[in-house]
């Protein structure tokens, strides 16, 4: 007779009430990359209250804790990112950010809260569990630098996880759904900063030659050409600009302009091709406008690759919990996450939790109006 499977631990109503309360606390008090001091203190305090072994964190911000059942088994690492964005909130929620110009506009506040809810649930069911659970609260995902910093600081050598799991809330996916994909899930990214220099001049006399603002407009208009035709598994690569800065005025053409943006690609050859084309576009711009430009790659991360066997287990559990609301993504997305850095070293799976709020158009991630449906959070805790 086949051995009966153990029932999965389920979060209690008390746990879920706390998850919502914690999510709203972190939403009110956002901190940006590598500045998450108060966030880290609050997380560590709660972990200690749960009786977990809080471990030395390899980065100045963030937190690491272990739940050891004392019984033989694998070490499973669970990761949540904790940083916010430099955005002025306009979501209208009653628990709006109290930090001017900072906002949890990507849902990392929910990731923290769900992870703490998962930790509490596992503590409550420790006698039904085997092995060790490693809880990693990672800083600086928004500049895709925190995972590398934790790895460089010896996180993996200290704890030797056998598998790694993580989730990302998604306001653009129907609430209460779970979506992932074996293999390539999300793109790699390269953040760039381009400087264009010229002589500057009078706004009433400056023409095309040497005009850095005309040059940047030319470059941005043609930026899409660097990824034209670059596709993988049915998805096209992507590039965009997020900021343009200069010291000009209505009657001053400046001597310099700086452009910040990113290139998203799916493989090393596609990355090489896209960055090469971007370099060619800069040379064309320099020639066309008699300016000089230079590009610096500021930070980046590799494409996010889920390990098929771990992903299969995640989908089996997701289906048992959510039924047909658990599904596989058809093609990769052009968003990025430095969870990918852990996946290059440990087999694991990253998945998306749908939390689209009611309304015609979902609020975009990284926008001032970003919102999610909190009723999806119990599903995230249950699956983790």
Secondary structure in CASP SS format (residue, H / E / C, confidence):
PFRMAT SS
TARGET T0000
AUTHOR 0000-0000-0000
METHOD secondary structure of the structure
MODEL  1
X C 1.00
X C 1.00
X C 1.00
X C 1.00
X C 1.00
X C 1.00
X C 1.00
X C 1.00
X C 1.00
X C 1.00
X C 1.00
X C 1.00
X H 1.00
X H 1.00
X H 1.00
X H 1.00
X H 1.00
X H 1.00
X H 1.00
X H 1.00
X H 1.00
X H 1.00
X H 1.00
X H 1.00
X H 1.00
X H 1.00
X H 1.00
X H 1.00
X C 1.00
X C 1.00
X C 1.00
X E 1.00
X C 1.00
X C 1.00
X C 1.00
X C 1.00
X H 1.00
X H 1.00
X H 1.00
X H 1.00
X H 1.00
X H 1.00
X H 1.00
X H 1.00
X H 1.00
X H 1.00
X H 1.00
X H 1.00
X H 1.00
X C 1.00
X C 1.00
X C 1.00
X E 1.00
X E 1.00
X E 1.00
X C 1.00
X C 1.00
X C 1.00
X C 1.00
X C 1.00
X C 1.00
X C 1.00
X E 1.00
X E 1.00
X E 1.00
X E 1.00
X E 1.00
X E 1.00
X C 1.00
X C 1.00
X C 1.00
X C 1.00
X C 1.00
X C 1.00
X E 1.00
X E 1.00
X E 1.00
X E 1.00
X E 1.00
X E 1.00
X E 1.00
X C 1.00
X C 1.00
X E 1.00
X E 1.00
X C 1.00
X C 1.00
X C 1.00
X C 1.00
X C 1.00
X C 1.00
X C 1.00
X C 1.00
X C 1.00
X C 1.00
X C 1.00
X C 1.00
X C 1.00
X C 1.00
X C 1.00
X C 1.00
X C 1.00
X E 1.00
X C 1.00
X C 1.00
X C 1.00
X C 1.00
X H 1.00
X H 1.00
X H 1.00
X H 1.00
X H 1.00
X H 1.00
X H 1.00
X H 1.00
X H 1.00
X H 1.00
X H 1.00
X H 1.00
X H 1.00
X H 1.00
X H 1.00
X H 1.00
X H 1.00
X C 1.00
X H 1.00
X H 1.00
X H 1.00
X C 1.00
X C 1.00
X C 1.00
X E 1.00
X E 1.00
X E 1.00
X E 1.00
X E 1.00
X E 1.00
X E 1.00
X C 1.00
X C 1.00
X C 1.00
X C 1.00
X C 1.00
X C 1.00
X C 1.00
X H 1.00
X H 1.00
X H 1.00
X H 1.00
X H 1.00
X H 1.00
X H 1.00
X C 1.00
X C 1.00
X H 1.00
X H 1.00
X H 1.00
X H 1.00
X H 1.00
X C 1.00
X C 1.00
X C 1.00
X E 1.00
X E 1.00
X E 1.00
X E 1.00
X E 1.00
X E 1.00
X E 1.00
X E 1.00
X C 1.00
X C 1.00
X C 1.00
X C 1.00
X C 1.00
X C 1.00
X C 1.00
X E 1.00
X E 1.00
X E 1.00
X C 1.00
X C 1.00
X E 1.00
X E 1.00
X E 1.00
X E 1.00
X C 1.00
X E 1.00
X E 1.00
X E 1.00
X E 1.00
X E 1.00
X E 1.00
X E 1.00
X E 1.00
X E 1.00
X E 1.00
X C 1.00
X C 1.00
X C 1.00
X E 1.00
X E 1.00
X C 1.00
X C 1.00
X C 1.00
X C 1.00
X C 1.00
X C 1.00
X C 1.00
X C 1.00
X C 1.00
X H 1.00
X H 1.00
X H 1.00
X H 1.00
X H 1.00
X H 1.00
X H 1.00
X H 1.00
X H 1.00
X H 1.00
X C 1.00
X H 1.00
X H 1.00
X H 1.00
X H 1.00
X H 1.00
X C 1.00
X C 1.00
X C 1.00
X E 1.00
X E 1.00
X C 1.00
X C 1.00
X E 1.00
X E 1.00
X C 1.00
X E 1.00
X E 1.00
X E 1.00
X E 1.00
X E 1.00
X E 1.00
X E 1.00
X E 1.00
X E 1.00
X C 1.00
X C 1.00
X E 1.00
X C 1.00
X C 1.00
X E 1.00
X E 1.00
X C 1.00
X C 1.00
X E 1.00
X E 1.00
X E 1.00
X E 1.00
X E 1.00
X E 1.00
X E 1.00
X E 1.00
X E 1.00
X E 1.00
X C 1.00
X C 1.00
X H 1.00
X H 1.00
X H 1.00
X H 1.00
X H 1.00
X H 1.00
X H 1.00
X H 1.00
X H 1.00
X H 1.00
X H 1.00
X H 1.00
X H 1.00
X H 1.00
X H 1.00
X H 1.00
X H 1.00
X H 1.00
X H 1.00
X H 1.00
X H 1.00
X H 1.00
X C 1.00
X C 1.00
X E 1.00
X E 1.00
X E 1.00
X E 1.00
X E 1.00
X E 1.00
X E 1.00
X E 1.00
X E 1.00
X E 1.00
X C 1.00
X C 1.00
X E 1.00
X E 1.00
X E 1.00
X C 1.00
X H 1.00
X H 1.00
X H 1.00
X H 1.00
X H 1.00
X H 1.00
X H 1.00
X H 1.00
X H 1.00
X H 1.00
X H 1.00
X H 1.00
X H 1.00
X H 1.00
X H 1.00
X H 1.00
X H 1.00
X H 1.00
X E 1.00
X E 1.00
X E 1.00
X C 1.00
X C 1.00
X C 1.00
X C 1.00
X E 1.00
X C 1.00
X C 1.00
X C 1.00
X C 1.00
X C 1.00
X H 1.00
X H 1.00
X H 1.00
X H 1.00
X H 1.00
X C 1.00
X C 1.00
X C 1.00
X C 1.00
X E 1.00
X E 1.00
X E 1.00
X E 1.00
X E 1.00
X E 1.00
X E 1.00
X C 1.00
X C 1.00
X C 1.00
X C 1.00
X C 1.00
X C 1.00
X C 1.00
X C 1.00
X C 1.00
X C 1.00
X C 1.00
X C 1.00
X C 1.00
X C 1.00
X C 1.00
X C 1.00
X C 1.00
X C 1.00
X C 1.00
X H 1.00
X H 1.00
X H 1.00
X H 1.00
X H 1.00
X H 1.00
X H 1.00
X H 1.00
X H 1.00
X H 1.00
X C 1.00
END
